């Protein structure tokens, strides 16, 4: 399952990646979008880490970006 992110969102996902090895450290950028492909189970696991980091964030910007990322991933999971 592929999901597109902005470069800014990908930067925040890389921070989440310090908790899991599922987030790539680099990804191809096309039309200012970063596309990451993983299995449904991997996306579900990553989204748990995104939620945890978001809920413990002291940065309103990080919280806002990760909220958007969380709901995008959640929507894609539910569509499958």
C-alpha positions as CSV (number, residue, x, y, z in Angstrom):
1,X,0.0,0.0,0.0
2,X,1.4,3.3,-1.1
3,X,0.8,6.6,0.7
4,X,2.0,10.1,-0.4
5,X,3.4,12.7,2.0
6,X,4.7,16.2,1.7
7,X,8.4,16.7,2.3
8,X,7.5,18.4,5.7
9,X,5.4,15.4,6.7
10,X,8.1,13.0,5.7
11,X,10.6,14.9,7.9
12,X,8.3,14.4,10.9
13,X,7.8,10.7,9.9
14,X,11.6,10.3,10.0
15,X,11.5,11.5,13.6
16,X,8.9,8.8,14.3
17,X,11.3,6.4,12.5
18,X,13.7,6.6,15.4
19,X,11.2,4.3,17.2
20,X,10.7,1.8,14.4
21,X,12.9,0.6,11.5
22,X,9.9,0.7,9.2
23,X,10.3,4.3,8.1
24,X,12.9,4.7,5.4
25,X,15.6,7.2,6.0
26,X,15.4,8.3,2.4
27,X,12.6,8.1,-0.2
28,X,12.1,9.2,-3.7
29,X,10.6,12.7,-4.2
30,X,8.4,13.3,-7.2
31,X,6.3,16.5,-7.7
32,X,7.3,17.6,-4.1
33,X,5.7,14.4,-2.7
34,X,7.3,11.5,-1.0
35,X,5.7,8.1,-1.6
36,X,6.3,5.3,0.8
37,X,5.1,1.7,0.2
38,X,4.5,-0.8,3.0
39,X,2.2,-3.6,3.9
40,X,-1.1,-2.9,5.6
41,X,0.3,-4.4,8.9
42,X,3.4,-2.2,8.7
43,X,1.3,0.9,8.2
44,X,-0.9,0.0,11.1
45,X,2.3,-0.4,13.3
46,X,3.7,2.9,12.1
47,X,0.5,4.7,12.8
48,X,0.6,3.5,16.4
49,X,4.1,5.1,16.7
50,X,2.8,8.3,15.0
51,X,-0.1,8.5,17.5
52,X,2.2,8.0,20.4
53,X,4.7,10.6,19.3
54,X,1.9,13.0,18.5
55,X,0.2,12.6,21.9
56,X,3.5,13.3,23.7
57,X,4.7,16.1,21.6
58,X,5.3,19.5,23.2
59,X,5.4,21.2,19.8
60,X,2.1,22.4,18.4
61,X,3.5,22.3,14.8
62,X,4.7,18.7,15.2
63,X,1.4,17.7,16.8
64,X,-0.6,19.3,13.9
65,X,1.6,17.7,11.2
66,X,1.5,14.3,12.8
67,X,-2.3,14.5,13.3
68,X,-2.6,15.0,9.6
69,X,-0.3,12.1,8.9
70,X,-2.1,9.9,11.4
71,X,-5.5,10.5,9.8
72,X,-4.2,10.1,6.3
73,X,-2.7,6.7,7.2
74,X,-5.9,5.7,9.1
75,X,-8.1,6.6,6.1
76,X,-6.0,4.5,3.8
77,X,-6.0,1.6,6.2
78,X,-9.8,1.7,6.4
79,X,-10.2,1.9,2.6
80,X,-8.6,-1.5,2.2
